[in-house]
Amino acid sequence: MGSDQFDALAKVIEASAETPIRKYFEEFTFFNALGHISGRSVLDVACGSGLYTRRFKRRGAGRVVGLDVSKGMIEYARKVEREDPLGIEYVVQDAAAAGKLGTFDIVTATYLLHYASSKEQMHAMCATLRSALAPGGLLASICMSPGIQLTQPEYYRRYGLEVQGGVQDGDEALLISTSPGAEFTITVYHWKKATYEAALQAAGFRDIVWFKPEIAPEGMTTLGEEYWQAYLQHPHADVFTCRAA
């Protein structure tokens, strides 16, 4: 996974945080899964612009480190840190170096594992995430959903998103954000749930939990149940947690 497709995306990614599926589904479901983080050390792998990294610190986390391979993303995150200091460390490194930063209570990987272009790379990513966790530590991740709707290109257009790609395990796919001011296209890979779980277990993780997608009450009130019905049947992303054995 090269950094070139991400270097120019920092401001766009920040803008996308205000889209309904990220604001009302993703953030709400992810933090419900993450649970209590006050005082805990957190390594945010593939932190991008630092969006979640800052959220962890504001929710009371102790040491917080953001790691990303993209210099452009980290430069943006550091700029935000200089303007509004929270005490976050940012490191430009490939995810493969995560274990060199010490061990953490929590490791997060938001939109990381679906960049694995092979099962071997998926296994390597999971091993790296495990190396950065203390025994019993928590990995919390968001990935492209194994159950994503790929046969109807228009399925997510209502939500400012298009998805194009094959339905087989390991097929390449495109995630296309069409929300005004937050347009981008990234290349990812479609993996089955069993493939994710096999890689996690081989790396030394246990107690894998996939969380039911939820919508924040504000999102239900603002947009209504009918708006969310199709999305909840086939969310484009899933949240899971597991523990380091």
N, C-alpha and C positions, 0 to 999 in steps of 0.2 A: 504493500500500500504506500504509494508516494504521497508527498506532502503538497504537490503542486495544485491538486484540486481543492485544497483547503485554505491556502495562504490568503486568498482574496475574499474569504467568506465570513470573516469575523463579524462585521457589522450586520451582514445579512442574517447570520445565525442569531444574533442578538434580537433583531427585529422579528424573527420567526417565533420567538418566545411568547409573543403576544397573540399568535394565531390560536383559534379555539382549541384545536386538538392538543397543542402543547401546553397551553395555559390551564385548561379545564380537565383534560384527560391525563396527559403525561406527568405533569408535575404532581397532581393530586394522587395518582396511583403510585408513583415512585416513592413519594415521601411516606405514604401509608405503609408501603412495603419496608422501607428503611427503618422506620420506628425511631426510638430514642437515640440521639447522637450527641447529646450534650456532654462535653468533656472528652469525647472519643477522638482519637487520631484518625484522619481520613486521607487516603491517597486517591485522587480523582484522575484515573488513567484515561487518556484521550479527552482531556478537559476542554479542548477547543478554546473558545473565547473566555472561559472561566465562569460561564453562566451558573452552572450548578456548584462550582467551587465556592463562589461567593455565597450562595444560598446555604451551603453547609456551615460556613463560618457564622453567618447571621443567625443560624438556628442553634448556635452554642457549641459547635465542635471545637476541640482543642487544636492540636497541630493539624493544619490543612495544607496539603501539597497538591498542586496541579501539574500534570505531566502531559505533554503533547509533542508529536514529531514536527508539527508545523511552526516554523519561526514566526510566521505572520499572526497566527492565533495567539501564541505566547506573548508576542510584542503587544498585542491589543490588551490581553489580560493584565500584563504588567503596567500598562498605561492607566488602566482603570484602577489598579491597586495604588499607584502613585497618587492619583487624584482623590481616592477615597480609601485610605489605608485600613485594611482589616487584619493584617498580619499573615497573609497567605504567601507561601513560597511557590514560585513557578519555575519549571524546569523544561528545557527543550531536549527531549530524548525520545527515542523510539520506545514503545511499550515494552519491548524486550528487556529494557534496563530497569524496569520498575523495582525489582527486588534489591537493586543496589542502593535504594533510598532508605533502607531499613524496613522494619516490620510495623504494620499498622493494625488498629482495631477494625477498621472498615476500609475496603477497597471498592471503589465504584468504577463502572465501565459503561457509561452511557453512550450507546451507538458505537460500539467498538467491534464486537465479535462478528457481526455480519460483514465486516470487511475482509474476513478470512476467505481467500480464494481457493483453499483446499482444506480437506480434513486435517492434514498434517499441520497447516498453519493455524487452524483452530485449536488443535491440541497444544501447540507451542504458546499461543496467546493465553490459554487457560493455565498452563504451567507457570507462566510469568506472573499472572495475577495471584496465583497461590503463593508464589515465592515472596510476595510483599505482605502477606497476612500472618499475624500471630495465630497459633493454634486456637481453633474455636472462633476466629474472626469471621466477619461477615463480608461476602461479596454481594453487591447489589448492582443489577445491570438492566439496561434497556436495549433491546435488539429488535430488528425487523421481525415481525410475528411469523412463526412457522405457518400460521393459518391465514396469512394475508391473501386478499382477493386479487389474483393475478390474471384471471380469465376475462375480466370486464375492465378495460382501461379507464372507463369513465366513473368507476365505482366511487372514488374518493374526491372527485372534482368539487363536490359540494363543500368539502373540507379544505380546499386549497392545495390539493395534492394529487399527483398522478403517479401510477406505478406501472412500469413496463418490464416484463421479463418472463423467463421460463418457470415452469412449475415443478421441475425436478430438483432433487437434492443437489445443491451446489451450483445451480444455474445462476448466471449473471442477471442482475436486474438494475433498473434505473429508478431512483426516487427523485421525483420532480416536484419541487415546491412552486406553486403558481400564485401564492398569496401576494397581493400588491406590496412592493417594497421588500419582499422576502423571497425573491425568485432565485432558485438554484437547482442544479442537477448533480447528483452524486451517484457513483457506481458502487453497488453492494452485491451481496450474494445471498441467495435464498437457501436456507438450511432447515431441515426438519428438527422437531423438538428432540427426537432421539439422538440426532447428531450432536446437538448442543450438550445434552446430558452425558453422552459417552465421553466427550472431551473433558467436561468438568469432572466427572468421576475418575478418569484416568489421571487427572492432575492432582487429585487428592481432595476433592470437595464432596460433601455429603449434604443430606437434608435439602435437596433442591425443591424449591416452591415456586410455581408459576402463579401469578396473582391475577385474579379476575379484573378486567378493566373497569374502572369506576370513573364517574364524572363528578366533579366538584358541585356542590349544591348551587353555587353561583352560576355555573355553566348551565345547569338544568333550568334555573329560573330565567336566565338571560335568553337562552335559545330554544328551550322547550324539549320535551321528551322525544317528539317526532324527529327533530333535527338529529338526535344522537342515535336513533334506533339502528340504522344501517351500519354506522361506525362500530357500535358495540358488538354487532354480530361478527364483524371481521375487522378488528382494529389493525392498523398498519404496523403497530409496535406492541411488544409484550414486555412485561417487567417480571424479573425473577430474582430470587435470592438463594444463596447456599452458604454452607459453613466450611471452613478449612478443617480438615480432619486432624 
